[in-house]
Amino acid sequence: MGFENVEHELHKRRSSRNLGVGLVLAVFIAIVFGLTVVKVTRIGETPAQQQQQQQGGN
């Protein structure tokens, strides 16, 4: 019996849409992770150190 494994056009479109949604989700997760890392590293600093960094000092 000749059941051929042919991919339908609908599956191709759905697969590309899934790839796009996956990439958007990965970018969103990376942004949230980056913001979290920055916030956590700034917790250990004193307000004087934070103010000094904002003014451009060392």
KOLGU-4560 file (N, C-alpha, C; in nm, 3 decimals, padded with zeros to 5 digits):
<recs>
<n_xx: 00.085 n_yy: -00.117 n_zz: 00.000 ca_xx: 00.000 ca_yy: 00.000 ca_zz: 00.000 c_xx: 00.089 c_yy: 00.123 c_zz: 00.000 mol: A seq: 1 type: MET>
<n_xx: 00.050 n_yy: 00.218 n_zz: -00.076 ca_xx: 00.135 ca_yy: 00.335 ca_zz: -00.097 c_xx: 00.091 c_yy: 00.456 c_zz: -00.018 mol: A seq: 2 type: GLY>
<n_xx: 00.113 n_yy: 00.452 n_zz: 00.112 ca_xx: 00.090 ca_yy: 00.573 ca_zz: 00.191 c_xx: 00.217 c_yy: 00.656 c_zz: 00.187 mol: A seq: 3 type: PHE>
<n_xx: 00.211 n_yy: 00.765 n_zz: 00.117 ca_xx: 00.329 ca_yy: 00.850 ca_zz: 00.107 c_xx: 00.328 c_yy: 00.953 c_zz: 00.219 mol: A seq: 4 type: GLU>
<n_xx: 00.443 n_yy: 00.983 n_zz: 00.268 ca_xx: 00.456 ca_yy: 01.081 ca_zz: 00.376 c_xx: 00.478 c_yy: 01.219 c_zz: 00.315 mol: A seq: 5 type: ASN>
<n_xx: 00.369 n_yy: 01.280 n_zz: 00.268 ca_xx: 00.376 ca_yy: 01.410 ca_zz: 00.202 c_xx: 00.330 c_yy: 01.516 c_zz: 00.302 mol: A seq: 6 type: VAL>
<n_xx: 00.410 n_yy: 01.621 n_zz: 00.315 ca_xx: 00.375 ca_yy: 01.728 ca_zz: 00.408 c_xx: 00.278 c_yy: 01.823 c_zz: 00.338 mol: A seq: 7 type: GLU>
<n_xx: 00.168 n_yy: 01.847 n_zz: 00.401 ca_xx: 00.065 ca_yy: 01.934 ca_zz: 00.346 c_xx: 00.106 c_yy: 02.080 c_zz: 00.364 mol: A seq: 8 type: HIS>
<n_xx: 00.051 n_yy: 02.168 n_zz: 00.279 ca_xx: 00.084 ca_yy: 02.311 ca_zz: 00.286 c_xx: 00.046 c_yy: 02.370 c_zz: 00.422 mol: A seq: 9 type: GLU>
<n_xx: -00.064 n_yy: 02.324 n_zz: 00.479 ca_xx: -00.109 ca_yy: 02.374 ca_zz: 00.609 c_xx: -00.004 c_yy: 02.346 c_zz: 00.717 mol: A seq: 10 type: LEU>
<n_xx: 00.059 n_yy: 02.230 n_zz: 00.710 ca_xx: 00.161 ca_yy: 02.197 ca_zz: 00.809 c_xx: 00.284 c_yy: 02.285 c_zz: 00.793 mol: A seq: 11 type: HIS>
<n_xx: 00.319 n_yy: 02.320 n_zz: 00.670 ca_xx: 00.433 ca_yy: 02.408 ca_zz: 00.647 c_xx: 00.406 c_yy: 02.547 c_zz: 00.704 mol: A seq: 12 type: LYS>
<n_xx: 00.285 n_yy: 02.600 n_zz: 00.679 ca_xx: 00.251 ca_yy: 02.732 ca_zz: 00.732 c_xx: 00.246 c_yy: 02.731 c_zz: 00.884 mol: A seq: 13 type: ARG>
<n_xx: 00.188 n_yy: 02.626 n_zz: 00.939 ca_xx: 00.177 ca_yy: 02.617 ca_zz: 01.085 c_xx: 00.316 c_yy: 02.605 c_zz: 01.147 mol: A seq: 14 type: ARG>
<n_xx: 00.403 n_yy: 02.531 n_zz: 01.083 ca_xx: 00.538 ca_yy: 02.513 ca_zz: 01.136 c_xx: 00.614 c_yy: 02.645 c_zz: 01.135 mol: A seq: 15 type: SER>
<n_xx: 00.601 n_yy: 02.725 n_zz: 01.028 ca_xx: 00.670 ca_yy: 02.854 ca_zz: 01.025 c_xx: 00.610 c_yy: 02.950 c_zz: 01.127 mol: A seq: 16 type: SER>
<n_xx: 00.481 n_yy: 02.944 n_zz: 01.148 ca_xx: 00.417 ca_yy: 03.029 ca_zz: 01.249 c_xx: 00.465 c_yy: 02.990 c_zz: 01.388 mol: A seq: 17 type: ARG>
<n_xx: 00.476 n_yy: 02.860 n_zz: 01.412 ca_xx: 00.525 ca_yy: 02.813 ca_zz: 01.542 c_xx: 00.668 c_yy: 02.858 c_zz: 01.567 mol: A seq: 18 type: ASN>
<n_xx: 00.749 n_yy: 02.857 n_zz: 01.462 ca_xx: 00.887 ca_yy: 02.903 ca_zz: 01.475 c_xx: 00.891 c_yy: 03.051 c_zz: 01.511 mol: A seq: 19 type: LEU>
<n_xx: 00.806 n_yy: 03.132 n_zz: 01.446 ca_xx: 00.800 ca_yy: 03.274 ca_zz: 01.477 c_xx: 00.756 c_yy: 03.301 c_zz: 01.620 mol: A seq: 20 type: GLY>
<n_xx: 00.655 n_yy: 03.232 n_zz: 01.664 ca_xx: 00.606 ca_yy: 03.249 ca_zz: 01.801 c_xx: 00.712 c_yy: 03.204 c_zz: 01.901 mol: A seq: 21 type: VAL>
<n_xx: 00.783 n_yy: 03.098 n_zz: 01.868 ca_xx: 00.891 ca_yy: 03.050 ca_zz: 01.956 c_xx: 01.003 c_yy: 03.151 c_zz: 01.968 mol: A seq: 22 type: GLY>
<n_xx: 01.039 n_yy: 03.213 n_zz: 01.856 ca_xx: 01.145 ca_yy: 03.314 ca_zz: 01.861 c_xx: 01.103 c_yy: 03.437 c_zz: 01.942 mol: A seq: 23 type: LEU>
<n_xx: 00.980 n_yy: 03.480 n_zz: 01.924 ca_xx: 00.929 ca_yy: 03.595 ca_zz: 02.002 c_xx: 00.930 c_yy: 03.561 c_zz: 02.150 mol: A seq: 24 type: VAL>
<n_xx: 00.888 n_yy: 03.442 n_zz: 02.184 ca_xx: 00.887 ca_yy: 03.399 ca_zz: 02.324 c_xx: 01.029 c_yy: 03.394 c_zz: 02.381 mol: A seq: 25 type: LEU>
<n_xx: 01.125 n_yy: 03.344 n_zz: 02.302 ca_xx: 01.263 ca_yy: 03.336 ca_zz: 02.348 c_xx: 01.321 c_yy: 03.476 c_zz: 02.372 mol: A seq: 26 type: ALA>
<n_xx: 01.290 n_yy: 03.570 n_zz: 02.284 ca_xx: 01.338 ca_yy: 03.708 ca_zz: 02.300 c_xx: 01.277 c_yy: 03.771 c_zz: 02.426 mol: A seq: 27 type: VAL>
<n_xx: 01.148 n_yy: 03.748 n_zz: 02.448 ca_xx: 01.082 ca_yy: 03.802 ca_zz: 02.567 c_xx: 01.146 c_yy: 03.745 c_zz: 02.694 mol: A seq: 28 type: PHE>
<n_xx: 01.172 n_yy: 03.615 n_zz: 02.695 ca_xx: 01.234 ca_yy: 03.552 ca_zz: 02.812 c_xx: 01.374 c_yy: 03.609 c_zz: 02.834 mol: A seq: 29 type: ILE>
<n_xx: 01.449 n_yy: 03.631 n_zz: 02.726 ca_xx: 01.584 ca_yy: 03.687 ca_zz: 02.740 c_xx: 01.580 c_yy: 03.828 c_zz: 02.798 mol: A seq: 30 type: ALA>
<n_xx: 01.483 n_yy: 03.908 n_zz: 02.755 ca_xx: 01.471 ca_yy: 04.045 ca_zz: 02.808 c_xx: 01.436 c_yy: 04.042 c_zz: 02.957 mol: A seq: 31 type: ILE>
<n_xx: 01.342 n_yy: 03.959 n_zz: 02.995 ca_xx: 01.302 ca_yy: 03.949 ca_zz: 03.136 c_xx: 01.420 c_yy: 03.899 c_zz: 03.220 mol: A seq: 32 type: VAL>
<n_xx: 01.492 n_yy: 03.800 n_zz: 03.168 ca_xx: 01.608 ca_yy: 03.747 ca_zz: 03.241 c_xx: 01.714 c_yy: 03.855 c_zz: 03.258 mol: A seq: 33 type: PHE>
<n_xx: 01.742 n_yy: 03.930 n_zz: 03.151 ca_xx: 01.841 ca_yy: 04.036 ca_zz: 03.159 c_xx: 01.804 c_yy: 04.143 c_zz: 03.260 mol: A seq: 34 type: GLY>
<n_xx: 01.678 n_yy: 04.185 n_zz: 03.258 ca_xx: 01.633 ca_yy: 04.285 ca_zz: 03.356 c_xx: 01.644 c_yy: 04.232 c_zz: 03.498 mol: A seq: 35 type: LEU>
<n_xx: 01.614 n_yy: 04.105 n_zz: 03.517 ca_xx: 01.623 ca_yy: 04.044 ca_zz: 03.649 c_xx: 01.767 c_yy: 04.041 c_zz: 03.698 mol: A seq: 36 type: THR>
<n_xx: 01.859 n_yy: 04.004 n_zz: 03.611 ca_xx: 02.000 ca_yy: 03.999 ca_zz: 03.649 c_xx: 02.049 c_yy: 04.138 c_zz: 03.689 mol: A seq: 37 type: VAL>
<n_xx: 02.013 n_yy: 04.240 n_zz: 03.612 ca_xx: 02.055 ca_yy: 04.376 ca_zz: 03.644 c_xx: 01.998 c_yy: 04.420 c_zz: 03.777 mol: A seq: 38 type: VAL>
<n_xx: 01.871 n_yy: 04.389 n_zz: 03.800 ca_xx: 01.808 ca_yy: 04.430 ca_zz: 03.925 c_xx: 01.871 c_yy: 04.359 c_zz: 04.045 mol: A seq: 39 type: LYS>
<n_xx: 01.900 n_yy: 04.231 n_zz: 04.031 ca_xx: 01.958 ca_yy: 04.154 ca_zz: 04.142 c_xx: 02.099 c_yy: 04.202 c_zz: 04.172 mol: A seq: 40 type: VAL>
<n_xx: 02.177 n_yy: 04.234 n_zz: 04.070 ca_xx: 02.313 ca_yy: 04.280 ca_zz: 04.096 c_xx: 02.315 c_yy: 04.418 c_zz: 04.159 mol: A seq: 41 type: THR>
<n_xx: 02.213 n_yy: 04.498 n_zz: 04.136 ca_xx: 02.208 ca_yy: 04.633 ca_zz: 04.195 c_xx: 02.158 c_yy: 04.631 c_zz: 04.338 mol: A seq: 42 type: ARG>
<n_xx: 02.103 n_yy: 04.520 n_zz: 04.386 ca_xx: 02.049 ca_yy: 04.514 ca_zz: 04.522 c_xx: 02.161 c_yy: 04.531 c_zz: 04.625 mol: A seq: 43 type: ILE>
<n_xx: 02.280 n_yy: 04.477 n_zz: 04.597 ca_xx: 02.391 ca_yy: 04.483 ca_zz: 04.692 c_xx: 02.455 c_yy: 04.620 c_zz: 04.702 mol: A seq: 44 type: GLY>
<n_xx: 02.423 n_yy: 04.711 n_zz: 04.611 ca_xx: 02.485 ca_yy: 04.843 ca_zz: 04.613 c_xx: 02.412 c_yy: 04.936 c_zz: 04.710 mol: A seq: 45 type: GLU>
<n_xx: 02.487 n_yy: 05.026 n_zz: 04.768 ca_xx: 02.426 ca_yy: 05.127 ca_zz: 04.855 c_xx: 02.368 c_yy: 05.239 c_zz: 04.769 mol: A seq: 46 type: THR>
<n_xx: 02.276 n_yy: 05.315 n_zz: 04.821 ca_xx: 02.220 ca_yy: 05.427 ca_zz: 04.744 c_xx: 02.328 c_yy: 05.527 c_zz: 04.701 mol: A seq: 47 type: PRO>
<n_xx: 02.432 n_yy: 05.545 n_zz: 04.782 ca_xx: 02.540 ca_yy: 05.638 ca_zz: 04.746 c_xx: 02.615 c_yy: 05.587 c_zz: 04.622 mol: A seq: 48 type: ALA>
<n_xx: 02.638 n_yy: 05.455 n_zz: 04.616 ca_xx: 02.706 ca_yy: 05.398 ca_zz: 04.499 c_xx: 02.619 c_yy: 05.411 c_zz: 04.374 mol: A seq: 49 type: GLN>
<n_xx: 02.489 n_yy: 05.390 n_zz: 04.390 ca_xx: 02.399 ca_yy: 05.403 ca_zz: 04.276 c_xx: 02.396 c_yy: 05.546 c_zz: 04.224 mol: A seq: 50 type: GLN>
<n_xx: 02.394 n_yy: 05.642 n_zz: 04.316 ca_xx: 02.390 ca_yy: 05.784 ca_zz: 04.276 c_xx: 02.521 c_yy: 05.821 c_zz: 04.206 mol: A seq: 51 type: GLN>
<n_xx: 02.632 n_yy: 05.768 n_zz: 04.256 ca_xx: 02.762 ca_yy: 05.796 ca_zz: 04.196 c_xx: 02.768 c_yy: 05.741 c_zz: 04.054 mol: A seq: 52 type: GLN>
<n_xx: 02.713 n_yy: 05.622 n_zz: 04.031 ca_xx: 02.712 ca_yy: 05.564 ca_zz: 03.898 c_xx: 02.624 c_yy: 05.645 c_zz: 03.803 mol: A seq: 53 type: GLN>
<n_xx: 02.512 n_yy: 05.696 n_zz: 03.852 ca_xx: 02.424 ca_yy: 05.774 ca_zz: 03.767 c_xx: 02.489 c_yy: 05.905 c_zz: 03.725 mol: A seq: 54 type: GLN>
<n_xx: 02.574 n_yy: 05.960 n_zz: 03.810 ca_xx: 02.641 ca_yy: 06.086 ca_zz: 03.780 c_xx: 02.763 c_yy: 06.064 c_zz: 03.692 mol: A seq: 55 type: GLN>
<n_xx: 02.800 n_yy: 05.939 n_zz: 03.669 ca_xx: 02.913 ca_yy: 05.911 ca_zz: 03.582 c_xx: 03.045 c_yy: 05.899 c_zz: 03.654 mol: A seq: 56 type: GLY>
<n_xx: 03.043 n_yy: 05.898 n_zz: 03.782 ca_xx: 03.169 ca_yy: 05.885 ca_zz: 03.858 c_xx: 03.208 c_yy: 05.740 c_zz: 03.876 mol: A seq: 57 type: GLY>
<n_xx: 03.330 n_yy: 05.720 n_zz: 03.929 ca_xx: 03.376 ca_yy: 05.582 ca_zz: 03.953 c_xx: 03.346 c_yy: 05.545 c_zz: 04.091 mol: A seq: 58 type: ASN>
</recs>
